[in-house]
Amino acid sequence: MRTVSDSTAFITGGASGIGLGMARAFAAEGARLALVDLDAAALREAQRELADVTEVITITLDVRDREAMAAAADRTESELGSVRVLCNNAGVGSGMGGMNLETMKYEHWDHTLGVNLGGVVNGVQTFVPRMVERGGPAHVVNTSSGSGLAVTGGAQFMYCASKYAVTGLSEAIVNLLKRYGIGLTLVSPGFVDTRIAETTRRLDPAAAEADAMDSDYREKLERFEALFEPLGQDPDDVGAMVLDAIHHDRLYCQPDRLMAEPVRARCSALLEAMPPETERDRQMVEMIQKVRQ
């Protein structure tokens, strides 16, 4: 999409952080906004700010709720017009996404995967068929993480699992969407000052409980979160980068170089683990290329 002007954007996690940064960038270019979030107070603040710039509605919603997502889509398209920009941005942070093996529970898995992966799946399943039926131009933005590109530590294994899945889903469907004039951008932020861990603990009692279960992990998490004050990237800068990626139909939006070396090391390790090429390998590549043609 060369512009989001006169389009409707639906942004989950839109009341703060990267979601609000995207909302500000889109609004400045003339997009109408549907901001979706669990934080009703933050939604009210965002609406007060952005209503002076563009037409905006807010919807309090848990992205795991498929029926509520469908109702939100219907309301948005009734009041603002067809959604042309879908931003699956809502996520929970390391409070639930990082647990020791000794303290992990099914509910921790369900929560982290339900929001970070299930929320993206629900957004795609709710909106993409509508986009396909209408045809482009349109664009999907999926917010993953640097932790969805490479692993730098084991403590956040639940978070990494959810974000790796978002990365894989996005890379798998990008070419399918192109057939209908729909672009896709995968955002993989590193250090962005989103206060996601603080928000997660405040809005979800289970997240606070999870932190309380493991004092050593909680102490490490607090030290990690303290880094965001001096080093955290401005979410508005990330929002502007996402808009630029939409304009240029770029798949990858990398807000910083935090994961450059871990990604390089992972790719090198994968390639080094592969055996020497054989005639069978060459034949398989040729067969796959023929199938794709």
Residue, then its C-alpha position, 0 to 999 in steps of 0.5 A: m500500500r502506497t498510503v494508508s490514507d482514507s483506509t481503516a486500520f484495526i490495531t490490537g494492543g493499540a492503547s499503548g506501546i508499539g500499537l499506539g505508535m502505529a496508531r499515531a503514524f497511521a492517523a497522521e497519514g489519514a487512516r481511520l482507527a479501531l484500537v483494541d486492547l484489554d486496558a480500558a483506561a489506556l484506550r480512553e486516553a488514546q482515543r482522547e489523543l487521536a480523536d483530534v487527528t482522525e476518526v477513532i473507535t476503541i474496543t475492549l477485547d481479549v484477543r483470545d476470544r474469537e466471538a468477540m473478535a468477530a463482533a469487533a470486526d463487524r462493528t469496525e467495518s460498520e462504523l469505519g468501513s472495510v479494514r484495509v490494515l490489520c495489525n495483530n500486535a497484542g502480546v504478553g511479555s516475559g512475566m508469563g513467557g519466562m518460567n523455570l521448568e520446575t514451576m511451569k504449568y499448563e495455564h502458563w503455556d495456555h496464556t502465553l500461546g493463547v495471546n501471542l500466537g492465538g491472538v494473531v491466528n484469530g486476527v488472521q482468521t477473522f479479517v483475511p477472508r474478508m480482505v481476500e474477498r474484497g481484494g487489495p490493496a490491503h496489508v497485515v502487520n504481525t508483531s513478533s519479537g527478536s525472540g522469534l528469530a533466535v534464542t538468547g537465553g532459556a528462561q523465556f522458552m514459552y515466549c520464544a515458542s509463541k513468537y517463533a510461531v508468529t514468525g513462521l506463520s507470517e513467512a508462510i502466508v506472505n506469498l499466498l496473500k500477494r496473490y490477492g494484492i495483500g501485503l504482510t509485514l513481520v515486526s520483530p522488535g528488540f528493546v522497545d519501551t512498551r512497558i509490556a511486562e508491567t502491563t501484563r502483570r497489572l492486567d492479568p493476575a496469573a502473570a503476577e502469580a507466576d512471577a511470585m512463584d520464582s523469586d530468582y526469576r523475578e529478580k532477573l526479570e526486574r534487572f532485565e526490565a531496568l535496561f529498557e529505561p536507558l535503552g528502550q526504543d521510542p514506540d513512535d519510532v517503531g510505528a513510523m518504521v512499520l508505516d514505511a514497511i507498509h509503503h514499500d511492501r517489506l516483509y521484515c521490519q527490524p527496529d534495531r540490530l539487537m538480534a543481528e549476532p544471535v541470528r547470524a550464529r543460529c543460521s551458521a549453526l544450522l548450515e554447519a549441521m547439514p551434511p554434504e550435498t548429494e545427488r538426491d538433494r539436488q533432485m529434491v530441489e529441482m522437484i520442489q522448484k517444478v511444483r512451485q512453478 
